[in-house]
Amino acid sequence: MPSLSRAELLGPTGEMLWPASTPSGSRLLIAKQEVEKAVTQVVSEHDKYGEASIRHVADARNKLTEFARQSLPSLKARDRTAADQFEKFIVELQKTLATLTVNY
């Protein structure tokens, strides 16, 4: 189970409440937008039907993992504390996404 609530990670319509430590930059923009789109779709589907499809949850989690893979190494090199905060957000969001599907 997630240790952060859904409300700490996501807004009411599924918008992501990225922590201040979230890496940014033009190199990461597309990956970040793909995560946001996929997560919003999962939340929308869950809110409409009571559960999101396993396929959509897996897609969102995979995109989140890819964004973390692209962004965490450079953040860890610059600021370990910020990297730890960002990594916790990623892990907790992964767990939260898993709770939105039927086979959690």
C-alpha positions as CSV (number, residue, x, y, z in Angstrom):
1,M,0.0,0.0,0.0
2,P,1.2,3.5,-0.7
3,S,2.4,5.6,2.2
4,L,1.3,8.8,0.5
5,S,-2.3,9.4,-0.2
6,R,-3.7,9.8,-3.7
7,A,-4.4,13.4,-2.9
8,E,-0.7,14.0,-2.1
9,L,0.2,12.7,-5.5
10,L,-2.6,13.6,-7.8
11,G,-5.1,16.4,-8.2
12,P,-8.9,15.8,-8.4
13,T,-8.8,15.3,-12.2
14,G,-5.6,13.2,-12.2
15,E,-3.1,16.0,-12.7
16,M,0.2,15.1,-11.2
17,L,1.3,17.0,-8.2
18,W,5.0,16.8,-9.1
19,P,7.4,17.6,-6.2
20,A,9.6,20.7,-6.5
21,S,12.5,18.3,-6.9
22,T,11.2,17.0,-10.2
23,P,13.8,17.3,-12.9
24,S,12.8,19.4,-15.9
25,G,14.3,20.6,-19.2
26,S,13.6,20.2,-22.8
27,R,15.3,16.8,-22.9
28,L,12.7,15.5,-20.5
29,L,9.6,17.4,-21.6
30,I,8.2,14.7,-23.9
31,A,8.7,11.9,-21.5
32,K,7.1,13.9,-18.7
33,Q,4.1,14.9,-20.9
34,E,3.6,11.2,-21.8
35,V,3.5,10.3,-18.1
36,E,1.0,13.0,-17.4
37,K,-1.3,12.0,-20.2
38,A,-1.1,8.3,-19.3
39,V,-1.8,8.9,-15.6
40,T,-4.7,11.3,-16.3
41,Q,-6.2,8.5,-18.5
42,V,-5.9,6.0,-15.7
43,V,-7.5,8.3,-13.2
44,S,-10.3,9.3,-15.6
45,E,-11.0,5.6,-16.4
46,H,-11.0,4.7,-12.7
47,D,-13.3,7.6,-11.7
48,K,-15.7,6.7,-14.5
49,Y,-15.8,2.9,-14.2
50,G,-14.5,2.2,-10.7
51,E,-11.3,0.7,-12.0
52,A,-8.8,1.3,-14.7
53,S,-7.7,-1.4,-17.2
54,I,-4.6,-3.3,-16.4
55,R,-3.2,-2.3,-19.8
56,H,-3.6,1.5,-19.1
57,V,-2.1,1.2,-15.6
58,A,0.8,-0.8,-16.9
59,D,1.4,1.8,-19.7
60,A,1.3,4.7,-17.1
61,R,3.7,2.8,-14.8
62,N,6.1,2.0,-17.6
63,K,6.1,5.7,-18.8
64,L,6.7,6.8,-15.2
65,T,9.6,4.3,-14.9
66,E,11.1,5.6,-18.2
67,F,10.8,9.2,-17.0
68,A,12.6,8.3,-13.8
69,R,15.3,6.4,-15.7
70,Q,16.0,9.4,-17.9
71,S,15.9,12.0,-15.1
72,L,17.1,10.5,-11.8
73,P,20.8,9.9,-12.6
74,S,21.6,13.5,-13.3
75,L,19.5,14.7,-10.3
76,K,21.3,12.2,-8.0
77,A,24.6,13.6,-9.2
78,R,23.5,17.2,-8.4
79,D,21.4,16.9,-5.3
80,R,21.0,13.6,-3.4
81,T,18.2,15.0,-1.1
82,A,16.1,16.2,-4.0
83,A,16.7,12.9,-5.8
84,D,15.5,11.0,-2.8
85,Q,12.3,13.1,-2.6
86,F,11.6,12.6,-6.3
87,E,12.3,8.9,-6.1
88,K,9.9,8.5,-3.2
89,F,7.2,10.3,-5.3
90,I,7.8,7.9,-8.2
91,V,7.6,4.8,-6.0
92,E,4.5,6.0,-4.2
93,L,2.8,7.0,-7.5
94,Q,3.6,3.5,-8.9
95,K,1.9,2.0,-5.9
96,T,-1.1,4.3,-6.2
97,L,-1.5,3.5,-9.9
98,A,-1.6,-0.2,-9.0
99,T,-4.5,0.4,-6.6
100,L,-6.6,1.9,-9.4
101,T,-6.9,-1.4,-11.4
102,V,-9.1,-4.4,-10.8
103,N,-6.4,-6.9,-10.0
104,Y,-4.6,-4.9,-7.2
